[in-house]
Amino acid sequence: MPKAGGVILACNHVSFLDPPLLGAACPRRINFMARASLFKQPILGWYLRRVEAISLLREQADLPAIRESITRLRRGEVVAIFPEGGRQLTGQLGTAKRGVGVLAISAQVPVVPVYVHGTFAAWPPNARWPKPTKIRVAFGPMISYTTGSAQRIQGRASRLSQAQLADAVTHQWRRLEEQLHDRTS
């Protein structure tokens, strides 16, 4: 985790516990991107506004949310996203979507893949309360926004380079998952 400068934390997402545990594990203040519907919940919405989370409409290309994230990244801040597009309700690791590449290439900042393990067992979907279990948060090596071809087409990053960066995030999640599995075996 770099001590300064803009960086995207790209974390897998299987439980409501993932965001607070990521926040607790990270040594820097995090700006979370959160789906817009969460801001409508009374207590959680108040909290998200209080910590200046970035409201994201997931069903569309939310240009204001993307612009705000890029602005914060260029100011040297940390932005956390869950690029699978939502919680993986099966508990299985999903794949990062191209949006992580859009942000990284547009802001010209690196991505740190983060893998959270154990939160699905602790608080799966439809469980009323979390239960005690061992949870680990692993930070992978930084991925440069120039990973892959990172070609420019008329001043914009190509869809291919954005997808390549997302694939690199997914690959690092899988490596972190294997490393954690090997340590616990």
N, C-alpha and C positions, 0 to 999 in steps of 0.2 A: 504494500500500500504506500504510494508516494506521500511524503509529508506535506507537500504543497503542490499547487497547480490543479487545474481542472482535470477531473477523472470521472468516468462512468463506472459505477458498480453494477454489474449485470448478474443478478442472482436468480437461481431457480426458485420456484414457488409452488409449495404443496400444502401450506397451512397458514392460518391466520397468525401463527407465531413467527413466521419468517421475517416480516419487517421489523418488529421490535428487537428480535435477536440479532439481526444484521446491524441495527443501530447500536446495540450494546457492544458488539464485537469490533466495530470500526472505531479507530482512534480519532477520526475527524467527524465534524458535523456533517450530516447527510441531508440533502434535499431529496425527498422521495417524490416520485411520480406515482399518483394514486388515481384509480378510476373515479370518474366524476360522481357516480352514484354514492360513493362512500361519504362524500361531503354533505349529503342530504340526511344522514343519520345524526340525530341530535348531539350526542356526546362525542362520537368519533369525528363527525364533521367539524365540531368546535375545535377539537384537538388538531386535526389536520390543517385547519386555517391558522391556528396558533403557531404551529411549527413551520408554517409557510410551505406546505406540501404543494406540489404542482398538480392541479386538477386535469385529468386526461379523459377525453371522450374516446373510448376504445373502438367504437363502431365505425369511426371515420378517421381521416387524416386530420388530426387536431392541430392545425398550424399555430394557434396561439400557445398551446402547451409546448410544442416543439421549439418555437422561438424563445419562450421563457427558459426552457432547459438549456438551450444553446447560450443564451445570455449569461446564465449562472455559471455554466462550464467555462466560458471565456473569461469570467471574473475570477477563475481559479477555484471554484467551488466543486463539491462532490455531488453528483446526481445519481441516485439509485433507481434502477428500473428492474422490472421482472419481465424480461423479453419473451417469455413463453406465451404471453398474451392473456394471462390469468392463472389462477391456481390449477394445478394438475390434480384433478379429483381422484385419480387412481393411485396417487402417490409415486408414480413412475416419472422419471426425468423426461421432460419434453425437449423441444428444440427451440433455440432462440430464433426469433423472427427478425426480419431485415431492419426493423426500426432502430435496433441498437447500432447498426452500421450507419444509418441515416444521421443519428445524433453524433456519433464519434467522428465521422468524416466531415460533417458540417461544422462542428465546433473545433475540429482538429485536436482532439484529446484522446488519450489512451483509454482502454477498457480493462478493468480488473474483473475477471470472472470470479464469482463467489458461489460456492456450493454449500447449502445447508442440509444437513443430514439428521434425521431423527424427529423432525417436527411433525411429519405425517403420523408417526406412531404416537406422538404425544397428544396431538389434537387433530384427528382426522375429520373430514366433513361429517356433518350431522351429529358429532359428539357435543354434548352440552358443555363439558368442562375439559380442560387439559388434564392429562395424567402424567405422573413422573416417568421420565425416560431419559436416557443419555442423548444429548444433542451436541452436534459439532458444527462449527462454521469454519470453512476452509477458503482462504483467499488464494487464487491462482496467480500465475505470472501475468504481468501486464501484456496486453495485446495492443500493438501500435495501430493507429487509425489508418496507416498505410499498408496494413496486412492485405495480402492478395494483390490484385492488379491495381487497385485504387486509382483507376484511370479517371481522367476528367473528360467529360463530354459537354461541350459548350458551358464550361464553368461549373458543372454539377458532377457529383460522383455518380458513377454508373450503378445501375441496379445490381450488376454482377459484383462489384467491389463491396457493396453494402451486404449482399448475401454471403460473400466470402468471409466478411468480418463476423457475421452472425454464426456461420459454420465454425469459425475458430473458437467462439465462445462456447458453443455446444460441445466441441471436441475437448476443451479444457474442463468443462463440467464433468464429462465422462472420465477424464483422467483423475480428477479430484475424487470422484465417486469410487473409482478403483483403489486409489491410495487409501482412502478412509476404510474401505472394505478390507484391504490387506492388513491394516493396522489392528483391526478388531477381530481378525480371524485367528 
